[in-house]
Amino acid sequence: MRGHVSRWLTSAVVIAVLLAFIPMGYAQQKLKVGFIYVGPIGDYGWTNAHDVARRLVEQQLPVETLYVESVPEGRVEPFIDRLVAQGAKVIFTTSFGFMDGTVAAAQRYPNVIFAHASGFKRARNLATYMADFYQVYYLNGLMAGALTKTNKVGYVGAFPIPEVKRHLDAYALGVRAVNPQATIQVRWLQDWFSPPKAKEATQALIADGVDVFAFTEDSPTVIQESAKKNLLSFAHYSPMYKFAPKQVVSGELVHWETIYLDFLRKVLAGKYSADNLQNVDYWWLLAEKAVEVGAEPGMMINPLFVSRLKAATVKTEDLGTLSVYDLVQKRIAQMSKNPVAFDPFAGPIKDRKGVLRVPAGQTLTVAELTSMEWAASGVVGPWPGEP
Amino acid sequence: MGVVDWILGVLVRGMALGTPLLWGALGEIYAERAGVVNLGVEGMMILGAFFAFAAAQVTGHPGLGLLVAAVIGGMAALLHAFVSVTLRANQFVSGLALSMLGLGLAGLLGRGWEGFPLSNPLPELSILPPLGVLLAVALWALLYHTRWGIILRTVGESPAAADAMGIDVALVRYLAVVFGGMLAGVAGGFLSVAYRPSWTEGMTGGIGWIVVALAIFASWDPLRAIGAALLFGTLFHLSFRLQAWIPPEPLQMMPFAFTILVLAIAARWGARAWQAPAALGLPYLRGER
């Protein structure tokens, strides 16, 4: 009897052990995807947005994700080595400064799939991707132009580089489309993240009479600071509505997961491999739902400002006279089509020095957008590197 | 807007950022007067900032947050005191380590606290700016006009002499460093409950390093620290105010440039009173010279 029990126990243990191994075996077959971040995942900006997307990817696809945060630009290669050693078969490097390190690693690991955010160098196993805001900044600009009472809107910029200049120019074009008298006052931080700098830049703009704010900095500082004086603002990158529910009008939100999900689905389906990424470049905008207008997901415009935007009218060449609210809705609809029916950078556009930058009847190519250095007319303030 | 209004406006902004600079610098001045450099100000400040925010958010009392920040800053400084006074390790290395530890730890603990405004913030220009000035005056009087001040300065100038007088050098240094940490904690707390009432990882943004420079720039004098903090705060604000005419970098560099200038002048022509405590940075071991 005892022998019978022990034999029964033994087989039960063996079965249990085998059962325990099944999920592990399954897990080992999951595609491992690595993410390399330039900042901490708690930055409430760029890196945080990528990490939110990473978690959504892990929920929705049969993949396992790994990540490394706060990786210094220029030192990305050892971290790629580590992820490869841990079994990553797909690696996303999420900062412009990781570009050359990613290119070198892609040559060293020809069987690993790489994708680099915001860069322009590709290889057979290295794709590029970007979710860009310029259309959304234009829409924010339309609203800002209608809401300013002092005819001075402000922009707190991180670095004077093409990406930020493109967004600033799009914002300025939006403001001027509604309010040709308005100026766009600029201050630069020379930092992606610096609450003290963002705060003093906001104060400096307030002192100059600015009453509506937009910005590129990875914290809600500009919103909090301008709200103290009951001045309006547009959120940047993360849901920041709750930092000033009475003053935040709208903003820009990113959905990196749309790109990650699409890319990884194609990898899982075998459509993308380490051999055919030479021409894979995601430049995703409103139409692809990689970006969203609003300061909180699902809330395009703070309801507090809808009546003011409906009361303000604007004359346009293509749509006649209509309210700013309707104009925003129409432009969103036009830009949500693929191909788009409207582009903020449709010519003729002259820069603030009077030089024709976009001829009539033309729009800018992605390459021209990503190398933009000129300042739109209406922009007031320093502009390092102005051609 | 008149010139007077313009200047007043700029000075008010200088005072806003000058406040955490002053509080932090007063603490650093006391620690260094006792002979202990603490380069961990940035770390103590960010820990203070996080715990002040968390305590203020949970209890609804920003004042309580500042108190918690003081305790946390003091505890972080206690670690530095243990390593640099008791273990007599290199003060500079220990302080740098404390800065990195503080930044990392606050970032880790702060996960999940970012992205929310503080529900009940302290007005920026309320209690802490005037209190900082009063504290500076009190600490100045204590340093130069009391027996305690003589003891503190003796420990920083000549610990062997202090030891011979029967003063417990290690105890004085511990007390000075921990007091310094408490003030750094409050300075950090000011950032998260008043200056910008919310929590974000790395939100001190290098202010702790300006504090270290400020203690030197003020030549370790609490009264001079008031003017120095106002000057540094004003320069920082002006780097944005004057951006249309002057690029921001030179103005933001100014605090550090001034500090180097003051160090050079003090070393070359300065009176004794302008120079660093003689035993600054040196661990003390009885019988060793």
HADDOCK unambig.tbl for C-alpha pairs under 7 A between the chains (distance, minus, plus):
assign (segid A and resid 42 and name CA) (segid B and resid 111 and name CA) 6.10 0.50 0.50
assign (segid A and resid 42 and name CA) (segid B and resid 114 and name CA) 6.75 0.50 0.50
assign (segid A and resid 42 and name CA) (segid B and resid 201 and name CA) 6.07 0.50 0.50
assign (segid A and resid 43 and name CA) (segid B and resid 200 and name CA) 6.28 0.50 0.50
assign (segid A and resid 43 and name CA) (segid B and resid 201 and name CA) 5.91 0.50 0.50
assign (segid A and resid 44 and name CA) (segid B and resid 114 and name CA) 6.84 0.50 0.50
assign (segid A and resid 44 and name CA) (segid B and resid 115 and name CA) 6.40 0.50 0.50
assign (segid A and resid 187 and name CA) (segid B and resid 240 and name CA) 6.65 0.50 0.50
assign (segid A and resid 187 and name CA) (segid B and resid 243 and name CA) 6.90 0.50 0.50
assign (segid A and resid 194 and name CA) (segid B and resid 203 and name CA) 6.92 0.50 0.50
assign (segid A and resid 194 and name CA) (segid B and resid 205 and name CA) 5.67 0.50 0.50
assign (segid A and resid 195 and name CA) (segid B and resid 203 and name CA) 6.18 0.50 0.50
assign (segid A and resid 200 and name CA) (segid B and resid 237 and name CA) 5.42 0.50 0.50
assign (segid A and resid 200 and name CA) (segid B and resid 240 and name CA) 6.59 0.50 0.50
assign (segid A and resid 201 and name CA) (segid B and resid 240 and name CA) 5.20 0.50 0.50
assign (segid A and resid 204 and name CA) (segid B and resid 240 and name CA) 6.08 0.50 0.50
assign (segid A and resid 204 and name CA) (segid B and resid 241 and name CA) 4.85 0.50 0.50
assign (segid A and resid 221 and name CA) (segid B and resid 196 and name CA) 6.74 0.50 0.50
assign (segid A and resid 243 and name CA) (segid B and resid 116 and name CA) 6.87 0.50 0.50
assign (segid A and resid 243 and name CA) (segid B and resid 117 and name CA) 5.47 0.50 0.50
assign (segid A and resid 381 and name CA) (segid B and resid 244 and name CA) 5.26 0.50 0.50
assign (segid A and resid 382 and name CA) (segid B and resid 243 and name CA) 6.78 0.50 0.50
assign (segid A and resid 382 and name CA) (segid B and resid 244 and name CA) 5.26 0.50 0.50
